[in-house]
């Protein structure tokens, strides 16, 4: 340091000069060097991360940026020199693992590029890892994209010195029907076990035994000689009867650095270098998770998680990963179909025809008749927009509703007031930074998939507290360390209003947490079944200042709201009843005027079709069983004079349709899903096809009707959407719906609580029996008080019935609201809406099953599987007597 003094000043030191001291290190950064390159990084940065930022490659296996450091594989050893107490650099006696070593001021790190010692250490570790690793790269699923292969070449010895017999094991172990484990390939990096514990919170696989016998295995007394109590996280049984409970196990296959964990569906199907990879977006939920589609010769063979830090990081659910075979199922519709009349005038069978004949027949049946439009909630933004525009400009009706599920007028007003046109009000980033999150009518794990992982990440780091208004604390809520605000179905408004008053300690604690800056309320689509719940949610958000987000289940729901496929909403959140909004939209669409009368909801459209009020239905991607009243839906489809269906596969709708127009699934078209955040998630076309998107089919249908929809290409749709933009006028008023009076519950009865499980009998999970085998076993949950009143015993069977039907399930006594029974909405063989004709809040009868029909056994469940899948289930089954 140079000090300038005034001229003439005596600068003779009075004492000997002290050596210069270095400038103090900023408290939030440290400066050190890697291979002679000096760098400054935030305090706490791992050496391996700092090297990555400098472009210096250090080999590793156990290290993963989203997992806690483990130092398990030791492949990332580096030579380290660090300042001692005297300030002088001193070499650490042994090479250090750079994946667990934090950078410190003045440290000097030498990697294998500049240090012979580090290079020798890495060669030695690689030699040790390969001692027992099999030489089966040509048949290994990981071959061609394997870090062990790559680093054996770059950081291993040219020849082996090992001459003894390699260790072998019987293979594979079926961790589940979907995930298979080859133990001899495992290098004990513990990525899989750390993911299950740290990220998913599912303790379904772990490190067992010690020394040379140390192995990765499942929690089963018949596997690896494991002894002791089964961990709580592995206590839930899947449909094979095996302790397994993870919706995210497929992530371990992707992050495994060797071929130890493989997918049963993809095993031995292809080599990675034979695949063509295309980025895409998952179509199963409203998260908009980034994925990678790998296909060969026009066939999709696997899907992997994409890397998107803002949304799903590097994780996806098993449903997003494995449930894609529905897009190429054997019942795929490949040509237009028309139902011709028999000689006696009766309806004949569906017959293949040309596109020209199909479109002309559809136009003839729709022309001049009152038509209801049911697009469904799984469409892309572009396709939903085409349905909305066709309904208003060509068919002249506002009878359009995408909500193929239980819904209400209150929900429609809520969507128009708070959701439509308000994008990115709450994001994943806001969610993980929130001090408190309240879930209302929403189960993050079962109905949210990746949202659960993002939320749990924040909980584990101590940033977020989770509260839930529900009838019981689900296993997902327990893994979020959440607090249950117990509410019997239908009483949610009462509980929400009581939060503000702090009627008890739990409610007062919730109110205080929600008042903190950044708190978030997540409300699910199930809140529509509780009158007054959405109105109460709006009041709560206004009182506490918490931000409010609506999280639907289906991938196309949010985009459909923005596109205007609601009977009272036009695109961009414009109210149908607002004359200026209609004029604004008519100018863009090039029409004189638009229908001003608000249309019917989906349930009202079906009722009108069933009683003959409507002359035709235009349906896209809808299943009758998804509606609140499947019997009404089927009666409407049977009764309506003319039915047009746009569909990918044969369904109950196409079997009843007069004209079937085949459309492309997501893998065969480009488009945009809109996530629950309101974030557009565009994706390209992965497979070459001759099939058309819904919007292109509707454009041709409009042409056959003598109108110009103007949506011939994706660019045309985007140009119109950009021109429309959002609505800056008056919004739909907030709903003010009073809470309904709770129903009387006679003896032997209970109020039904229900929600979808992530893996169930949904049509988009067809064709993947290995995945179906990992679904949770269907059970009926009741409290001890309810069980005693109804004469039920934990572990035995109960019949849950209405005048329409009966469901029999295993009883599980649970800590939950009294006089309530919980059933999964759509398990295989027991769909609540279809069998009972009931939604949440309905009163049902309870009785011991006795000698009557019982829930499907494992053997009966196997009848729904076929071929290799049944063998996979059989291979992992634990005998019933042994489990007992």
Order of alpha helices (4+ residues) and beta strands (2+ residues): beta-beta-alpha-beta-beta-beta-beta-alpha-alpha-beta-beta-alpha-beta-beta-alpha-beta-beta-beta-beta-alpha-beta-beta-alpha-beta-alpha-alpha-alpha-beta-alpha-beta-alpha-beta-alpha-alpha-beta-alpha-beta-alpha-beta-beta-alpha-alpha-beta-alpha-beta-alpha-beta-beta-beta-alpha-alpha-beta-alpha-beta-alpha-beta-beta-beta-beta-beta-alpha-beta-alpha-alpha-alpha
